[in-house]
């Protein structure tokens, strides 16, 4: 059987209190170590536990991290034969000096306190101190949405001493870029975390002086697939749907008008939905360019039918005036019956059917009524049926205005050209 040796319990051999071991009562810990001398170096390292959220509306981010400070305070040195450190919780922190580091541009932050305050203090015999906290902080991030949603954002979490200038406290990254560690499982639904890195510089305040400031920088690239499904693809479908009206008979006014109004209202809904989830910035975003150009294409398709309808009305009015000005003088013989063989066109029959009785029969000869019998052989009937079947597919084209024919090519070609330019610039 294994023999387990119990560790040496200091609390049983040391007759005094922990404060007496560290000589807390013998010193004034309201002042920094080596007060009046050179600046005390305080090393910092950070382990990022999670990026909880990125808010475009509030322009901020929320991060949970482990913040650790390293410095030397000879007032806390104690005799030890094993040269082992002593670890304490947050209760001792209130009795000794610790760096007054705060988060610049922080909106909200707190130290986790479940089940107790998540604070650790580790003191070494030579006076070196490790001070660690688990903190969640919400800080401001100045985002540029000019390329949204094809944008890349860079946010920074800034650390700085509140009271001590660079003459009293030298804040630095303990191991350079190696001072920043991240959890491999960190992920965001809308962003891809490209890079974490650290920087440092001096910050100047006109009233108090120069301070060391540390930066935790991270770069985020937005996932585009969500916006392709929710914004770009529906907008493109609405533009393509508006082109259907170019193939509808120009005399079908309700169909073309309702289709145009529906696509315009749908595009307005898409634009409103996108802007509702974004801050009210004063510049134009990339998604605004795409949506408003698509809206213009849909609106122009409505105006196109308005032009077609107006020109068609003008043309029919001119033809009506021309018929009224030059009445028919066809000179059809006054016979009881007019026989036509099968070699006639539908247009000829329609032209005969279009004349009134007053045009074809003089007023004084009302007693002689003209009856036109259109008789065709079986062969002509079958050929007419085949001709009608062949012309049914062409009626839409025959009833289309010239503007519709040009629009079928100009609108799709222009929109495809716009998409090529848009995605080449913003991708």
C-alpha positions in Angstrom: 0.0 0.0 0.0 1.1 3.5 -0.7 2.1 5.8 2.2 0.6 9.3 1.9 2.5 12.1 3.5 0.6 15.0 4.7 1.8 18.4 3.6 3.2 20.7 6.3 0.4 22.9 7.6 1.8 26.4 8.2 -1.3 27.5 10.1 -0.5 25.0 12.8 3.1 26.1 13.3 2.7 29.8 12.7 1.3 31.4 15.9 0.6 34.8 14.4 -1.8 36.0 11.7 -1.2 36.2 8.0 -1.0 40.0 8.3 1.8 39.5 10.7 3.6 37.1 8.4 3.4 39.6 5.6 4.0 42.5 8.0 0.9 44.3 6.6 0.5 46.4 9.7 4.1 47.5 9.6 3.8 49.5 6.4 1.6 52.1 4.8 0.1 50.4 1.8 -1.7 53.5 0.7 1.5 54.4 -1.1 3.1 52.5 -3.9 6.2 50.4 -3.5 9.4 52.4 -3.5 7.4 55.6 -3.1 9.5 58.7 -4.1 11.9 56.6 -6.2 11.8 55.4 -9.8 8.6 54.2 -11.4 7.6 50.7 -10.4 7.3 48.3 -13.3 4.0 46.4 -13.5 3.7 43.6 -16.0 0.4 42.6 -17.5 -0.8 39.6 -19.3 -4.4 38.7 -20.4 -6.2 35.5 -21.3 -9.4 36.1 -23.2 -12.0 33.6 -22.2 -14.8 34.7 -24.6 -16.1 37.4 -26.9 -19.7 37.5 -25.7 -21.2 39.9 -28.2 -20.6 42.6 -30.9 -23.3 45.2 -31.1 -23.4 47.4 -34.3 -26.3 49.5 -32.9 -24.5 50.5 -29.7 -21.0 50.2 -31.3 -19.5 48.2 -28.5 -18.3 44.7 -27.6 -18.4 42.5 -24.5 -15.4 40.4 -23.5 -14.7 38.1 -20.6 -11.0 37.8 -19.6 -8.5 36.9 -17.0 -6.4 40.0 -16.1 -3.1 39.4 -14.3 -0.6 41.9 -12.9 3.0 41.2 -11.9 5.1 43.5 -9.7 7.5 43.4 -6.8 6.7 44.8 -3.3 9.5 44.2 -0.9 7.2 45.1 2.0 5.4 41.7 1.4 8.6 39.6 1.5 8.6 36.9 4.1 11.1 34.2 5.3 10.7 30.8 3.8 12.8 27.7 3.7 11.0 26.1 0.8 10.9 29.3 -1.4 7.2 28.5 -2.1 4.6 31.2 -2.7 1.5 31.8 -0.7 -1.9 32.2 -2.3 -4.7 34.3 -0.9 -8.2 35.3 -2.1 -9.7 38.8 -2.4 -9.9 39.5 1.3 -6.2 40.4 1.5 -6.4 42.6 -1.5 -8.1 45.3 0.4 -5.2 45.6 2.9 -2.3 45.9 0.5 -1.3 48.1 -2.5 -2.4 46.9 -5.9 -2.2 48.7 -9.3 -5.2 50.9 -10.1 -5.6 49.7 -13.7 -8.9 50.6 -15.4 -10.4 50.1 -18.8 -10.5 53.1 -21.0 -13.7 53.8 -22.9 -15.4 51.1 -20.8 -19.2 51.3 -20.6 -19.8 48.5 -18.0 -17.5 46.1 -16.3 -17.6 43.9 -13.2 -15.5 41.3 -11.4 -17.3 37.9 -11.2 -18.4 37.1 -7.7 -19.9 33.6 -7.9 -19.5 31.8 -5.6 -16.9 34.3 -4.2 -15.0 37.1 -5.7 -12.9 35.7 -8.6 -9.7 37.3 -7.3 -6.4 35.6 -6.6 -3.3 37.0 -4.9 -0.1 35.0 -4.9 2.9 36.3 -2.9 6.5 35.0 -3.3 9.1 35.1 -0.5 11.2 37.7 -2.3 8.2 40.1 -2.5 7.0 39.3 -6.1 3.2 39.5 -6.4 0.8 37.9 -8.9 -2.7 39.5 -8.9 -5.3 37.9 -11.0 -9.0 38.8 -11.7 -11.8 37.4 -13.8 -13.6 40.4 -15.4 -16.4 41.0 -18.0 -16.1 44.3 -19.6 -18.2 46.1 -22.2 -16.2 48.7 -24.1 -16.7 51.1 -27.0 -15.6 50.2 -30.5 -15.5 52.8 -33.2 -16.8 50.9 -36.2 -16.8 52.0 -39.8 -19.8 50.7 -41.7 -19.0 52.2 -45.1 -18.4 48.7 -46.5 -21.1 46.9 -44.4 -21.8 44.0 -44.6 -18.5 43.3 -46.5 -16.6 45.1 -43.8 -13.7 44.3 -41.4 -13.7 45.8 -38.0 -10.8 46.4 -35.6 -11.7 46.9 -31.9 -9.4 47.6 -29.0 -9.6 47.1 -25.2 -7.4 49.7 -23.5 -5.8 49.4 -20.1 -4.3 52.3 -18.2 -3.4 53.4 -14.6 -5.9 55.9 -13.3 -3.8 57.8 -10.8 -0.1 57.0 -11.5 1.6 58.7 -14.4 4.6 57.1 -16.2 6.9 58.7 -13.6 5.3 56.5 -10.8 4.1 53.4 -12.6 5.4 51.8 -15.8 2.7 49.6 -17.2 4.0 47.1 -19.9 3.1 43.8 -21.5 5.0 41.1 -19.5 5.9 38.9 -22.5 5.2 41.1 -25.5 2.7 39.5 -27.9 2.9 36.3 -25.9 1.2 38.2 -23.0 -2.1 37.8 -24.8 -3.7 34.3 -24.8 -7.0 33.3 -26.3 -9.3 30.3 -26.0 -9.3 28.3 -29.2 -13.1 27.8 -28.8 -13.8 31.5 -29.2 -16.3 32.1 -32.0 -19.0 34.5 -33.0 -22.1 34.0 -35.1 -21.6 36.9 -37.5 -17.8 37.4 -37.4 -14.6 35.6 -38.0 -11.9 36.5 -35.6 -8.8 37.0 -37.8 -6.2 38.2 -35.4 -5.4 39.2 -31.7 -2.4 41.3 -31.0 -1.0 43.7 -28.4 0.4 47.3 -28.6 1.3 50.0 -26.1 1.8 53.7 -26.2 1.7 56.8 -24.1 -1.5 58.7 -23.5 -1.4 62.4 -22.6 -3.9 64.3 -20.6 -3.5 68.1 -20.4 -4.4 68.3 -16.7 -2.5 65.3 -15.3 0.3 64.2 -17.6 1.5 61.1 -19.5 0.3 57.6 -18.8 1.2 54.2 -20.1 -1.6 52.6 -22.0 -1.9 49.0 -23.2 -4.0 47.9 -26.1 -5.7 44.5 -26.8 -6.4 44.7 -30.5 -8.5 42.1 -32.4 -9.7 42.1 -36.0 -13.1 40.8 -37.0 -14.3 40.0 -40.5 -18.1 39.7 -41.0 -19.7 36.5 -42.4 -21.4 37.5 -45.7 -23.6 34.4 -46.2 -26.3 35.5 -43.7 -26.7 38.8 -45.6 -26.7 37.1 -49.0 -29.7 35.0 -47.9 -31.6 37.8 -46.0 -30.8 40.9 -48.1 -29.0 40.5 -51.4 -30.8 37.5 -52.7 -34.4 38.8 -52.0 -33.5 42.2 -53.5 -32.2 40.6 -56.6 -35.3 38.4 -56.9 -37.5 41.5 -56.6 -35.6 43.3 -59.4 -35.9 40.2 -61.6 -39.6 40.0 -60.8 -40.2 43.5 -61.9 -38.8 42.5 -65.4 -41.7 40.1 -65.8 -44.0 43.1 -66.7 -42.0 43.6 -69.9 -43.5 40.3 -71.2 -47.1 41.0 -70.2 -49.5 42.4 -72.7 -49.4 46.2 -72.5 -53.3 46.3 -72.5 -53.3 44.2 -69.2 -53.2 47.3 -67.0 -54.2 45.7 -63.7 -51.6 43.0 -64.0 -48.6 45.2 -64.8 -49.5 48.0 -62.3 -50.1 45.6 -59.4 -46.8 43.7 -60.2 -44.9 47.0 -60.2 -46.4 48.3 -57.0 -45.8 45.0 -55.2 -42.1 44.9 -56.1 -41.7 48.6 -55.0 -43.3 48.0 -51.6 -41.3 44.8 -51.1 -38.1 46.6 -51.8 -39.1 49.4 -49.3 -39.7 46.7 -46.7 -36.2 45.2 -47.2 -34.5 48.6 -47.0 -36.4 49.4 -43.8 -35.6 46.0 -42.2 -31.9 46.4 -42.9 -31.7 50.0 -41.5 -33.6 49.0 -38.4 -30.8 46.8 -37.2 -28.1 49.4 -37.9 -27.0 52.6 -36.2 -28.1 55.9 -37.8 -24.8 56.8 -39.4 -24.5 59.8 -41.7 -22.6 58.1 -44.5 -23.7 55.6 -47.1 -23.1 51.9 -46.5 -22.3 49.3 -49.2 -25.6 47.6 -48.6 -27.4 50.9 -49.1 -25.9 51.3 -52.5 -27.0 47.9 -53.6 -30.5 48.2 -52.1 -31.2 51.7 -53.4 -29.9 50.9 -56.9 -32.2 47.8 -56.9 -35.0 50.0 -55.7 -34.4 52.4 -58.6 -34.5 49.5 -61.1 -37.8 48.4 -59.7 -39.2 51.9 -59.7 -38.0 52.5 -63.3 -39.9 49.4 -64.4 -43.1 51.0 -63.1 -42.2 54.2 -65.0 -41.5 52.2 -68.1 -45.1 50.9 -68.2 -46.4 54.4 -67.5 -44.5 55.5 -70.6 -45.7 52.6 -72.7 -49.3 53.2 -71.6 -49.1 56.9 -72.4 -47.5 56.4 -75.8 -50.1 53.7 -76.7 -52.9 56.0 -75.8 -51.5 58.8 -77.9 -51.0 56.5 -80.8 -54.6 55.2 -80.7 -55.9 58.7 -80.4 -54.0 59.7 -83.6 -55.3 56.6 -85.5 -58.9 57.4 -84.4 -58.6 61.0 -85.6 -57.2 59.7 -88.9 -60.1 57.4 -89.4 -62.6 60.2 -88.6 -60.9 62.5 -91.0 -60.7 60.1 -93.9 -64.0 58.0 -93.9 -64.0 54.7 -95.8 -64.8 54.8 -99.6 -64.3 51.2 -100.2 -66.9 51.0 -103.0 -68.3 47.7 -102.1 -71.0 46.6 -104.6 -74.5 46.6 -103.3 -75.3 42.9 -103.4 -77.2 40.8 -101.0 -74.3 38.6 -100.2 -70.6 38.9 -100.5 -68.7 35.7 -101.0 -65.1 35.4 -99.9 -63.0 32.4 -100.6 -60.6 30.8 -98.2 -57.6 33.0 -99.4 -58.1 35.8 -97.0 -56.3 37.0 -93.9 -57.7 37.6 -90.5 -56.8 41.2 -90.8 -59.0 41.6 -93.9 -61.9 40.1 -92.0 -61.3 42.4 -89.1 -61.1 45.4 -91.4 -64.5 44.6 -92.9 -66.0 44.0 -89.5 -64.7 47.4 -88.4 -66.8 49.5 -90.8 -70.2 50.7 -89.7 -73.4 50.4 -91.7 -73.4 54.1 -92.5 -70.0 53.8 -94.0 -70.8 50.8 -96.2 -74.5 51.5 -97.2 -75.8 54.9 -98.3 -78.6 56.4 -96.2 -81.1 56.4 -99.0 -80.6 52.7 -99.7 -81.4 51.4 -96.2 -83.9 49.0 -97.7 -81.1 47.1 -99.3 -79.3 45.4 -96.5 -75.8 44.0 -97.1 -75.0 40.7 -95.6 -71.5 39.5 -95.7 -71.0 35.8 -95.5 -67.6 34.6 -94.8 -67.4 31.0 -96.1 -64.4 28.8 -96.0 -63.7 25.3 -97.1 -62.7 22.6 -94.7 -59.2 23.0 -95.8 -59.2 26.7 -95.0 -60.8 26.1 -91.6 -58.1 23.6 -90.6 -55.3 25.9 -91.8 -56.8 28.8 -89.9 -56.8 26.7 -86.7 -53.2 25.8 -87.2 -52.4 29.5 -87.9 -54.1 30.5 -84.7 -52.1 28.0 -82.7 -49.0 29.3 -84.3 -49.9 32.9 -83.6 -51.0 32.5 -80.0 -47.4 32.5 -78.8 -46.7 35.6 -80.8 -49.7 37.7 -79.6 -47.7 39.0 -76.6 -44.9 40.1 -78.9 -47.2 41.6 -81.4 -49.1 43.5 -78.7 -45.8 44.8 -77.1 -44.6 48.3 -77.5 -41.1 49.0 -78.8 -40.1 50.3 -75.4 -40.9 46.9 -73.9 -38.8 45.1 -76.5 -35.8 47.4 -75.7 -36.4 47.1 -71.9 -36.1 43.3 -72.0 -32.4 43.8 -73.0 -31.5 47.1 -71.4 -32.7 46.4 -67.8 -31.1 43.0 -67.3 -27.9 44.0 -69.0 -27.5 47.1 -66.9 -28.3 45.3 -63.7 -25.7 42.6 -64.4 -23.1 45.3 -65.2 -23.9 47.0 -61.9 -23.4 43.7 -60.0 -20.1 43.1 -61.6 -18.8 46.5 -60.6 -20.3 46.3 -57.1 -18.9 42.9 -56.1 -15.5 43.7 -57.7 -15.2 46.9 -55.6 -16.5 45.7 -52.3 -15.4 42.1 -52.2 
